[in-house]
């Protein structure tokens, strides 16, 4: 398209409204107070990037309903360009409930039936120039769950074709797939066009059949990626390239809700790539951003600013 914007980072995929309990440590049947927040992993990552001053946009879809209006206005309020957020007639904007049992149990309940609008992104509606020219392009494998979103994601990756900073988040949500095998076959295809992959041990097992951190990272690199990042929870994070290896330990945090930590990690990692930082510094800052958000309730509005990440690292120097 003529006059397409040039983004520092452009993401594509899931969006919704997070309905998170304000009562901690009890099941949903006992919760009486909730908060309403912008959600959806690729959208959260765009917000995280915007917090660092990146010019970010998100390609997604919502329903023509009040929650869709909330999503669109909140995306813009949080500093992300909303021009690629369109309505899908006849569908409702998804909501997600969770239960909060710190430090490590946060069940999610997705309400995306009969189909989520963000899975109705059409390949023919993509702004191809914006995708090609973005410094960072970010997608998650949940966008591959079904058509037409699947073809739209593949088309976007064809446009990038391993261009630097083409990042696939291995974000595997079992409840959204018919089987792990289907997810594996789809991930194999996107790895052919990506330059960076980020995932936890379970996600790496789905992607490349390896759950050992070193073997998983090597298997991802063997697929032709430039950078493989393997998140290991309390054991820290490993990142590898063909010639470099970086590893950081988990940072101390009083966990409130761990659901947004991965998106905070992703936004900070993308920022480090954009700034040309070395692998260890990028990993260190991403790790700190994830720890900060794990200590907060919500996801999108919990994303830290660079000064917060820097202060957190200084305060915890030598404690990782």
Secondary structure, DSSP 8 states (H G I E B T S, - for coil): -TT----SEEEES--EEEEEESSTTS-GGG---EEEEEE-HHHHHHHHHHHTT--EEEEEEEESSHHHHHHHHHHHHTTEE-TTEEEETT----EEEE--BTTTB--EEEE--S--GGGG--GGGS-HHHHHH-SEEEEEGGGGSSTTHHHHHHHHHHHHTT-TTEEEE----GGGSS-HHHHHHHHHHHHTT-SEEEEEHHHHHHHHS--SHHHHHHHHHHTT-SEEEEE-GGG-EEEE-SS-EEEE-------S-GGGHHHHHHHHHHHHHHHT--HHHHHHHHHHHHHHHHTSS-SGGG---HHHHHHHHHHTTTT-
